[in-house]
């Protein structure tokens, strides 16, 4: 099986090369076949590989393939090699399978765009970079994929670059994620200095033997790696780029939020668990970051009016749940939530794109309404995704994965009542804003006429994702209800085992509380936005509540805070430094050449006779030199 590993990232890379070099000469139909086809074939190869992996697991728990020796400098050796174990296999399946559905959807969604080939080329490169990231056998190759998804996100967020706001959004994503990337690079340097290798299996084996638990050095390395994950996964305080990333086309939002870039940080923390486990302090920080993020983003999602920004803040919040789970040591639960989240969040973004496309590119939810009967397929598929996002008990995949996190936020060794309380509040908030979104968009009066319903290329991916958003959770049940642990049985082969506290309350009590929080959130949304909308109207007359709403709407004013703390001081220093000595040197050089240009330009008067005479004088001068010398 090792011989075919390279095909998985090579196929989308081939699609990128074909479309970027010859895309302008191909028809849109051929472009769609190439762009979506290579990812579909990669998904088929991944599924085939996964079936063989599950039926006959390799002896060392992983498939490996070394393509060539990449670098060899002094005592540093690095190969271009791939390694697939249970953890990377889960990510591979999500990236290729969900990515393939998004590409198929894109063939219909982007059919009227003039840069059809550029779009699919960028999407293929995005998938290729993410595949390299999760398949890498060493941290150097992982970092190549890491930076690759950063580059591709910049290209795709700013895809419609004619609009200035889109360019600013792309730049913002690039700048903020660079903060985490720089921290991560420093962490890799420290790891190599201490261990003499960046091979992931070697680090997992050597780190517990080399580092002293809770030492300042291992804590610093873990914090630097965590900062890298926080940047890519949009966790507080590096979360501000993600809502603005909605400037890209809806398929881009689905790919970034569900299958690729935003989950890269989750993968990094899980993959480097050997390092994180050596620092309980950083594990606690990871859990706190996740808890704070899920609460802040959830509050912001409650008051947004742009359908895609609601989903963007929702993504930040759900990834916060994943970080919370990883931080308390519930590794499998965090990855399981990534697995289910990929399906329902991709579905919600694609369905939102279908709504936007059908309503003349309208994004405001309060300018929608009444779409339940006008767009029935979109409605029912969106309802399935919304149920999973809200964690509707026993009928959605999101319930099974979120229930685990809520329980382990209390019962795991790294858990505590405060983390559980924050996660529970997040569950209520999620159910509330999901209900608000559904009621405002699909019920009520029609406020915008429908131009054209989505075609089959857009609806079939929605149907497939809707089914998975319902049934994907059934492979992992709460152990007190039913002993079905198909997911964790596989993933835990590549992750540390979960350790729980010796004495914990009954899990049934926590499940009932979680269900009550979800149902209360749904009912609150129904009460305020369907049954008695006058309550919200009255709240808008209270200045304090309006101020709070504006605070949440602005994303807790993180952008304004950063502008005050960093942007303004930097611009002030640059303005002072604008006319320093170094600048005067270069300004002087420019002035000299401008003066010389003024002198020599006199000879360029446009007269052919002058030019001929000048040439003759030059020839005579050269001949004279030859004669006398």
VMD Tcl script that draws the C-alpha trace (Angstrom):
set ca {
  {0.00 0.00 0.00}
  {2.94 2.33 0.62}
  {3.56 2.65 -3.11}
  {0.36 4.61 -3.76}
  {0.57 7.18 -0.95}
  {2.14 9.79 -3.22}
  {-0.89 9.64 -5.53}
  {-3.17 11.29 -2.96}
  {-1.44 14.71 -2.96}
  {-0.02 14.26 -6.48}
  {-3.46 14.13 -8.13}
  {-4.65 17.60 -6.99}
  {-1.14 18.93 -7.69}
  {-1.45 17.63 -11.24}
  {-4.83 19.33 -11.55}
  {-3.28 22.60 -10.37}
  {-0.46 22.36 -12.94}
  {-2.81 21.55 -15.82}
  {-5.27 24.33 -15.02}
  {-2.67 26.97 -14.22}
  {-0.64 26.30 -17.39}
  {-3.35 25.43 -19.91}
  {-6.57 26.58 -18.24}
  {-7.11 29.57 -20.56}
  {-7.21 27.22 -23.54}
  {-9.72 24.78 -22.04}
  {-13.50 24.91 -22.03}
  {-15.34 25.31 -18.73}
  {-16.59 21.74 -18.95}
  {-13.04 20.37 -19.28}
  {-11.86 22.66 -16.47}
  {-14.59 21.34 -14.16}
  {-13.80 17.72 -15.07}
  {-10.10 18.22 -14.38}
  {-10.55 20.34 -11.24}
  {-13.17 18.15 -9.58}
  {-12.00 14.88 -11.12}
  {-8.51 14.83 -9.60}
  {-9.91 15.39 -6.09}
  {-12.58 12.72 -6.63}
  {-9.92 10.22 -7.69}
  {-7.82 11.18 -4.66}
  {-10.89 10.50 -2.49}
  {-11.35 7.07 -4.08}
  {-7.68 6.21 -3.48}
  {-8.04 7.38 0.14}
  {-11.17 5.27 0.73}
  {-9.48 2.23 -0.81}
  {-6.42 2.86 1.33}
  {-8.59 3.27 4.43}
  {-10.43 0.01 3.84}
  {-7.14 -1.88 3.54}
  {-5.81 -0.08 6.64}
  {-8.83 -1.15 8.71}
  {-8.95 -4.72 7.39}
  {-5.23 -5.39 7.71}
  {-3.57 -2.80 9.95}
  {0.17 -2.41 9.32}
  {2.51 -3.85 11.95}
  {3.85 -0.48 13.10}
  {0.42 1.17 12.84}
  {1.25 3.29 9.81}
  {1.93 3.22 6.08}
  {5.11 5.06 5.09}
  {6.60 6.04 1.74}
  {9.85 7.93 1.15}
  {10.04 9.62 -2.23}
  {13.51 11.21 -2.04}
  {16.08 12.75 0.27}
  {15.04 16.38 0.51}
  {17.77 18.06 2.59}
  {21.06 16.94 4.08}
  {23.08 19.65 5.82}
  {25.63 18.77 8.54}
  {23.69 16.63 11.04}
  {20.28 17.62 9.65}
  {18.60 15.15 7.31}
  {15.10 15.50 5.95}
  {13.24 13.30 3.50}
  {10.22 14.01 1.37}
  {8.25 11.17 2.91}
  {4.66 10.43 3.82}
  {3.23 8.59 6.79}
  {-0.40 7.62 7.30}
  {-1.68 6.35 10.63}
  {-5.18 6.31 12.12}
  {-5.15 10.03 12.91}
  {-3.97 11.21 9.51}
  {-6.35 8.76 7.83}
  {-9.35 10.53 9.40}
  {-8.10 13.88 8.15}
  {-7.29 12.43 4.72}
  {-10.83 11.13 4.35}
  {-12.38 14.45 5.32}
  {-10.06 16.51 3.10}
  {-10.52 14.38 -0.01}
  {-14.15 13.29 0.33}
  {-15.62 16.56 1.57}
  {-13.21 18.40 -0.73}
  {-14.48 16.39 -3.70}
  {-18.10 17.30 -2.89}
  {-17.13 20.97 -2.60}
  {-15.37 20.83 -5.98}
  {-18.42 19.24 -7.62}
  {-20.62 21.94 -6.08}
  {-18.18 24.59 -7.31}
  {-18.61 23.43 -10.91}
  {-22.17 24.71 -10.75}
  {-21.69 27.61 -8.35}
  {-18.82 29.24 -10.28}
  {-20.05 28.46 -13.81}
  {-20.59 32.14 -14.69}
  {-17.24 33.34 -13.32}
  {-14.69 34.46 -15.90}
  {-11.76 33.11 -13.85}
  {-13.08 29.56 -13.77}
  {-9.68 27.93 -14.37}
  {-7.88 30.09 -11.80}
  {-10.49 29.19 -9.20}
  {-10.15 25.43 -9.66}
  {-6.36 25.66 -9.91}
  {-6.24 27.45 -6.54}
  {-8.69 24.99 -4.98}
  {-6.63 22.02 -6.20}
  {-3.44 23.54 -4.80}
  {-5.24 24.18 -1.51}
  {-6.23 20.52 -1.22}
  {-2.73 19.40 -2.20}
  {-1.13 21.57 0.49}
  {-3.49 20.30 3.19}
  {-2.86 16.70 2.17}
  {0.89 17.24 2.43}
  {0.36 18.77 5.87}
  {-1.47 15.76 7.32}
  {0.59 13.11 5.49}
  {4.01 14.54 6.37}
  {6.41 12.21 8.13}
  {8.46 15.14 9.47}
  {7.76 18.65 10.70}
  {9.64 20.34 7.84}
  {7.33 18.79 5.26}
  {4.38 19.51 7.53}
  {5.47 23.15 7.64}
  {5.60 23.21 3.83}
  {1.96 22.17 3.71}
  {1.23 24.56 6.58}
  {2.52 27.53 4.62}
  {0.92 26.20 1.45}
  {-2.59 26.39 2.90}
  {-1.79 29.89 4.12}
  {-0.81 30.95 0.61}
  {-3.86 29.32 -0.96}
  {-6.21 30.90 1.57}
  {-4.79 34.28 0.58}
  {-5.40 33.52 -3.10}
  {-8.94 32.27 -2.56}
  {-10.17 34.76 0.05}
  {-9.09 37.53 -2.32}
  {-10.28 35.67 -5.41}
  {-12.59 38.53 -6.41}
  {-9.74 41.02 -6.08}
  {-11.53 43.79 -7.96}
  {-13.27 44.65 -4.68}
  {-10.94 46.43 -2.26}
  {-12.56 44.87 0.82}
  {-11.78 41.39 -0.49}
  {-8.12 42.27 -0.89}
  {-8.01 43.64 2.65}
  {-9.63 40.44 3.96}
  {-7.02 38.30 2.18}
  {-4.20 40.45 3.52}
  {-5.64 40.28 7.02}
  {-5.78 36.49 6.95}
  {-2.21 36.35 5.67}
  {-0.84 38.77 8.27}
  {-2.54 37.31 11.34}
  {-1.77 33.69 10.53}
  {1.88 34.68 10.00}
  {2.03 35.48 13.72}
  {1.25 31.91 14.62}
  {3.42 30.55 11.81}
  {6.45 32.46 13.09}
  {5.90 31.14 16.60}
  {5.58 27.63 15.25}
  {8.83 27.95 13.27}
  {10.68 29.03 16.42}
  {9.23 26.00 18.21}
  {10.54 23.72 15.45}
  {14.03 25.23 15.77}
  {14.00 24.58 19.52}
  {12.84 21.00 18.98}
  {15.65 20.33 16.54}
  {18.22 21.93 18.82}
  {17.19 19.66 21.66}
  {16.40 16.40 19.87}
  {18.49 16.66 16.70}
  {15.58 15.58 14.52}
  {12.26 16.81 13.16}
  {10.92 13.38 12.21}
  {7.54 13.04 13.90}
  {7.87 9.39 15.05}
  {11.35 10.13 16.44}
  {10.05 13.17 18.34}
  {7.17 11.18 19.82}
  {9.63 8.58 21.07}
  {12.47 10.86 22.20}
  {10.54 13.77 23.77}
  {9.39 11.94 26.95}
  {12.94 10.64 27.48}
  {14.73 13.92 26.81}
  {12.58 16.60 28.41}
  {11.76 17.00 32.08}
  {8.02 17.21 32.58}
  {6.77 20.78 33.13}
  {10.24 22.21 32.51}
  {10.39 25.80 31.17}
  {11.91 24.56 27.91}
  {9.22 22.03 27.00}
  {6.56 24.51 28.14}
  {8.00 27.14 25.81}
  {8.10 24.72 22.88}
  {4.52 23.60 23.49}
  {3.33 27.21 23.78}
  {5.00 28.10 20.48}
  {3.38 25.15 18.74}
  {0.05 26.06 20.32}
  {0.39 29.62 19.00}
  {0.84 28.20 15.52}
  {-2.31 26.14 15.90}
  {-4.24 29.11 17.29}
  {-3.35 31.21 14.25}
  {-4.44 28.66 11.67}
  {-7.50 27.54 13.63}
  {-8.63 31.10 14.45}
  {-8.59 30.79 18.22}
  {-8.53 33.77 20.59}
  {-6.65 36.08 20.27}
  {-5.84 35.29 16.61}
  {-9.43 34.72 15.49}
  {-10.22 38.04 13.81}
  {-9.21 36.99 10.29}
  {-11.81 34.27 9.88}
  {-15.08 36.27 9.75}
  {-13.55 38.56 7.12}
  {-12.48 35.50 5.13}
  {-16.11 35.28 4.03}
  {-15.09 37.63 1.22}
  {-14.19 34.56 -0.82}
  {-16.73 32.48 -2.78}
  {-18.95 30.18 -0.71}
  {-17.14 26.97 -1.80}
  {-13.92 28.53 -0.52}
  {-15.58 29.22 2.83}
  {-16.72 25.59 3.00}
  {-13.25 24.29 2.16}
  {-11.44 26.58 4.61}
  {-13.90 26.09 7.47}
  {-14.79 22.43 7.15}
  {-12.04 20.37 5.53}
  {-8.75 22.22 5.44}
  {-7.11 25.28 6.94}
  {-9.12 25.96 10.10}
  {-8.66 22.40 11.34}
  {-4.88 22.41 10.73}
  {-4.27 23.67 14.26}
  {-6.35 20.83 15.69}
  {-4.25 18.35 13.74}
  {-0.99 19.94 14.90}
  {-1.90 19.75 18.59}
  {-3.13 16.16 18.25}
  {-0.11 15.11 16.20}
  {2.34 16.64 18.68}
  {0.57 15.18 21.72}
  {3.86 13.79 23.02}
  {5.13 17.34 23.45}
  {1.93 18.79 24.88}
  {1.51 16.02 27.45}
  {4.87 16.95 28.95}
  {3.47 20.37 29.93}
  {0.24 20.22 31.96}
  {0.32 24.02 32.05}
  {0.09 24.25 28.25}
  {-2.63 21.58 28.21}
  {-4.63 23.78 30.58}
  {-3.94 26.82 28.40}
  {-5.19 24.87 25.37}
  {-8.43 24.02 27.17}
  {-8.92 27.60 28.39}
  {-8.24 29.02 24.92}
  {-10.85 26.67 23.47}
  {-13.41 27.52 26.15}
  {-12.93 31.29 25.85}
  {-13.04 31.08 22.07}
  {-16.24 29.04 21.89}
  {-18.00 31.51 24.21}
  {-16.77 34.71 22.52}
  {-17.49 33.45 19.02}
  {-20.88 32.08 20.01}
  {-21.96 35.43 21.45}
  {-20.88 37.18 18.25}
  {-22.76 34.67 16.09}
  {-26.00 35.46 17.97}
  {-26.21 39.00 16.60}
  {-24.71 38.78 13.11}
  {-26.93 39.57 10.13}
  {-24.75 38.19 7.31}
  {-25.53 34.50 6.80}
  {-21.91 33.58 6.10}
  {-20.53 35.56 9.04}
  {-22.92 33.70 11.36}
  {-21.47 30.44 10.09}
  {-17.92 31.83 10.32}
  {-18.29 32.68 14.00}
  {-19.93 29.31 14.45}
  {-16.83 27.63 13.01}
  {-14.57 29.52 15.42}
  {-16.81 28.38 18.27}
  {-16.91 24.71 17.20}
  {-13.15 24.57 16.73}
  {-12.99 25.99 20.24}
  {-14.79 22.85 21.40}
  {-12.09 20.77 19.68}
  {-9.31 22.68 21.44}
  {-11.15 22.30 24.73}
  {-11.32 18.54 24.25}
  {-7.65 18.29 23.33}
  {-6.69 20.44 26.30}
  {-8.44 18.24 28.86}
  {-6.90 15.12 27.32}
  {-9.99 13.88 25.46}
  {-8.01 13.45 22.24}
  {-10.40 11.10 20.49}
  {-13.43 13.24 21.38}
  {-11.79 16.32 19.86}
  {-11.00 14.50 16.61}
  {-14.50 12.98 16.53}
  {-16.00 16.47 16.71}
  {-13.69 17.51 13.86}
  {-15.04 14.53 11.89}
  {-18.73 15.34 12.35}
  {-18.19 19.11 12.13}
  {-16.63 18.72 8.68}
  {-19.87 17.34 7.26}
  {-22.41 19.70 8.76}
  {-20.31 22.84 8.44}
  {-19.48 22.14 4.77}
  {-23.19 21.50 4.25}
  {-24.22 24.77 5.90}
  {-21.78 26.87 3.90}
  {-22.72 25.23 0.62}
  {-26.43 25.56 1.37}
  {-25.88 29.20 2.35}
  {-24.11 29.69 -0.97}
  {-27.12 28.24 -2.78}
  {-29.40 30.66 -0.92}
  {-27.15 33.62 -1.72}
  {-26.91 32.63 -5.38}
  {-30.69 32.22 -5.66}
  {-31.36 35.61 -4.05}
  {-29.24 37.78 -6.36}
  {-26.14 37.50 -4.11}
  {-27.99 38.76 -1.04}
  {-26.17 37.99 2.26}
  {-28.41 39.69 4.85}
  {-30.66 37.20 6.62}
  {-33.32 39.83 7.34}
  {-33.66 40.42 3.59}
  {-34.39 36.74 3.07}
  {-37.35 34.80 4.49}
  {-40.01 32.44 3.19}
  {-37.58 30.10 1.44}
  {-38.92 26.91 3.00}
  {-41.27 26.19 0.11}
  {-39.36 28.00 -2.61}
  {-36.11 26.07 -2.14}
  {-37.22 22.75 -0.59}
  {-33.99 20.79 -1.17}
  {-31.88 23.59 0.24}
  {-34.27 23.92 3.18}
  {-34.24 20.27 4.20}
  {-30.49 19.89 3.78}
  {-29.85 23.14 5.66}
  {-32.17 21.85 8.40}
  {-30.07 18.69 8.71}
  {-26.89 20.75 9.04}
  {-28.53 23.12 11.52}
  {-29.71 20.20 13.65}
  {-26.17 18.85 13.76}
  {-24.74 22.27 14.62}
  {-27.26 22.72 17.42}
  {-26.54 19.13 18.59}
  {-30.18 18.06 18.42}
  {-30.29 14.96 20.64}
  {-30.00 11.52 19.01}
  {-30.95 12.67 15.50}
  {-27.81 14.52 14.49}
  {-24.10 13.75 14.30}
  {-23.23 16.91 16.21}
  {-25.01 15.62 19.32}
  {-22.82 12.54 19.67}
  {-19.52 14.40 19.28}
  {-20.45 17.42 21.40}
  {-21.93 15.25 24.15}
  {-18.53 13.59 24.59}
  {-16.76 16.92 24.91}
  {-19.23 18.23 27.47}
  {-18.85 15.10 29.58}
  {-15.06 15.03 29.41}
  {-14.85 18.76 30.14}
  {-15.89 17.69 33.64}
  {-14.78 14.07 34.03}
  {-11.38 13.99 32.29}
  {-8.29 14.52 34.43}
  {-7.75 17.91 32.83}
  {-11.39 18.92 33.12}
  {-13.09 21.05 35.76}
  {-16.57 22.45 36.49}
  {-15.78 25.87 35.03}
  {-14.76 24.44 31.65}
  {-17.90 22.33 31.65}
  {-20.07 25.34 32.49}
  {-18.59 27.39 29.66}
  {-19.06 24.51 27.22}
  {-22.66 24.12 28.39}
  {-23.32 27.83 27.88}
  {-21.83 27.47 24.42}
  {-24.26 24.64 23.67}
  {-27.22 26.86 24.63}
  {-25.91 29.77 22.55}
  {-25.25 27.55 19.54}
  {-28.77 26.13 19.63}
  {-30.18 29.66 19.96}
  {-28.40 31.30 17.02}
  {-28.93 28.23 14.83}
  {-32.68 28.42 15.45}
  {-32.62 32.17 14.79}
  {-30.84 31.56 11.49}
  {-33.30 28.89 10.36}
  {-36.43 30.86 11.30}
  {-35.33 34.16 9.76}
  {-34.10 32.66 6.49}
  {-36.69 29.98 5.78}
  {-39.87 31.08 7.56}
  {-41.86 34.30 7.40}
  {-42.52 36.47 4.38}
  {-40.49 36.44 1.19}
  {-38.45 39.64 1.07}
  {-36.30 38.93 -2.01}
  {-37.47 37.21 -5.18}
  {-35.70 34.03 -6.23}
  {-33.76 34.33 -9.47}
  {-32.82 30.73 -10.20}
  {-32.88 27.59 -8.03}
  {-29.61 25.64 -7.73}
  {-28.90 22.90 -10.25}
  {-28.03 19.26 -9.69}
  {-24.31 19.88 -9.40}
  {-25.07 22.01 -6.36}
  {-27.89 19.98 -4.79}
  {-26.39 16.47 -4.88}
  {-23.44 17.40 -2.65}
  {-25.94 18.99 -0.26}
  {-27.97 15.78 -0.06}
  {-24.90 13.59 0.58}
  {-23.59 15.93 3.26}
  {-27.05 16.14 4.86}
  {-27.18 12.35 5.21}
  {-23.71 12.30 6.75}
  {-24.64 15.15 9.10}
  {-27.32 12.85 10.50}
  {-25.77 9.36 10.49}
  {-22.03 10.04 10.94}
  {-22.42 10.29 14.70}
  {-23.86 6.81 15.08}
  {-20.38 5.26 14.90}
  {-19.55 6.56 18.40}
  {-22.19 6.49 21.13}
  {-21.92 7.62 24.74}
  {-20.60 4.55 26.55}
  {-23.33 4.70 29.19}
  {-26.04 4.41 26.52}
  {-24.62 1.94 24.01}
  {-21.23 0.31 23.56}
  {-20.50 1.50 20.02}
  {-16.97 2.91 19.80}
  {-16.03 2.33 16.17}
  {-14.37 5.73 15.78}
  {-12.36 5.85 18.99}
  {-11.24 2.23 18.58}
  {-9.43 3.27 15.41}
  {-8.21 6.76 16.31}
  {-6.90 5.88 19.76}
  {-4.25 3.69 18.14}
  {-2.47 6.93 17.20}
  {-3.42 9.00 20.27}
  {-2.89 8.72 24.03}
  {-5.58 7.00 26.10}
  {-8.05 9.13 28.02}
  {-7.73 9.19 31.80}
  {-10.76 10.16 33.86}
  {-11.12 11.26 37.45}
  {-11.67 8.55 40.02}
  {-14.90 10.02 41.37}
  {-17.39 11.70 39.04}
  {-21.16 12.19 39.14}
  {-23.49 10.13 36.98}
  {-23.05 10.78 33.26}
  {-26.83 10.55 32.80}
  {-27.25 13.75 34.81}
  {-24.81 15.63 32.60}
  {-26.47 14.32 29.45}
  {-29.89 15.47 30.65}
  {-28.51 18.91 31.49}
  {-26.86 19.16 28.06}
  {-30.07 18.12 26.30}
  {-32.03 20.63 28.38}
  {-29.57 23.41 27.45}
  {-29.91 22.58 23.74}
  {-33.69 22.39 23.80}
  {-33.89 25.60 25.85}
  {-31.72 27.37 23.31}
  {-33.97 26.16 20.49}
  {-37.09 27.26 22.31}
  {-35.59 30.66 23.13}
  {-34.81 31.20 19.46}
  {-38.34 30.14 18.53}
  {-39.84 32.45 21.17}
  {-37.88 35.55 20.10}
  {-37.91 35.13 16.32}
  {-41.18 33.32 15.64}
  {-43.71 33.35 18.46}
  {-43.19 36.79 20.01}
  {-40.93 38.97 17.87}
  {-42.06 42.08 19.77}
  {-39.62 41.18 22.58}
  {-36.62 41.77 20.31}
  {-38.17 45.04 19.12}
  {-38.47 46.21 22.74}
  {-34.87 45.25 23.46}
  {-33.73 47.49 20.61}
  {-35.11 50.45 22.55}
  {-32.88 49.77 25.57}
  {-29.51 51.57 25.11}
  {-27.58 49.13 27.31}
  {-28.78 46.11 25.31}
  {-28.10 47.87 22.02}
  {-24.58 48.65 23.21}
  {-24.04 45.02 24.20}
  {-25.39 43.88 20.86}
  {-23.01 46.20 19.01}
  {-20.13 44.95 21.15}
  {-20.88 41.35 20.19}
  {-21.53 42.34 16.57}
  {-18.06 43.86 16.28}
  {-16.46 40.61 17.46}
  {-15.87 41.99 20.95}
  {-13.93 44.87 19.35}
  {-10.75 42.86 18.90}
  {-10.03 44.64 15.62}
  {-10.29 48.05 17.28}
  {-8.13 46.85 20.15}
  {-5.38 45.64 17.83}
  {-5.60 48.81 15.78}
  {-5.02 50.85 18.94}
  {-2.29 48.65 20.42}
  {-0.33 47.74 17.32}
  {-1.36 49.47 14.08}
  {-1.41 53.07 15.31}
  {1.93 52.88 17.20}
  {3.55 51.18 14.21}
  {2.26 53.80 11.79}
  {3.43 56.55 14.16}
  {6.95 55.12 14.31}
  {7.08 54.72 10.53}
  {5.97 58.34 10.07}
  {8.82 59.48 12.35}
  {11.24 57.25 10.50}
  {10.08 58.35 7.07}
  {12.79 61.02 6.60}
  {15.74 59.38 8.31}
  {19.36 59.42 7.06}
  {19.01 56.16 5.12}
  {16.04 57.52 3.20}
  {18.00 60.71 2.39}
  {20.79 58.63 0.81}
  {18.39 56.88 -1.54}
  {16.51 60.11 -2.19}
  {19.83 61.70 -3.13}
  {20.66 58.88 -5.55}
  {17.28 59.30 -7.19}
  {17.82 63.07 -7.47}
  {21.23 62.58 -9.15}
  {19.81 60.25 -11.75}
  {16.89 62.58 -12.38}
  {19.40 65.41 -12.95}
  {21.44 63.27 -15.34}
  {18.27 62.25 -17.11}
  {17.42 65.92 -17.63}
  {20.85 66.57 -19.15}
  {20.98 63.59 -21.50}
  {17.35 63.88 -22.55}
  {18.27 67.10 -24.36}
  {19.88 64.95 -27.02}
  {16.59 63.19 -27.66}
  {14.90 65.91 -29.72}
  {13.24 63.64 -32.24}
  {15.31 64.92 -35.23}
  {16.69 62.13 -37.44}
  {19.33 64.52 -38.84}
  {20.68 65.15 -35.32}
  {20.82 61.42 -34.62}
  {22.73 60.73 -37.87}
  {25.24 63.50 -37.16}
  {25.73 62.19 -33.63}
  {26.39 58.69 -34.95}
  {28.89 60.00 -37.49}
  {30.71 62.04 -34.84}
  {30.91 58.94 -32.70}
  {32.33 56.87 -35.54}
  {34.94 59.53 -36.36}
  {35.88 59.73 -32.68}
  {36.37 55.96 -32.43}
  {38.45 55.85 -35.66}
  {40.60 58.70 -34.37}
  {41.30 56.83 -31.17}
  {42.28 53.74 -33.15}
  {44.64 55.82 -35.36}
  {46.46 57.60 -32.55}
  {46.58 54.66 -30.15}
}
mol new
graphics top color blue
foreach p $ca { graphics top sphere $p radius 0.5 }
foreach p [lrange $ca 0 end-1] q [lrange $ca 1 end] { graphics top cylinder $p $q radius 0.2 }
display resetview
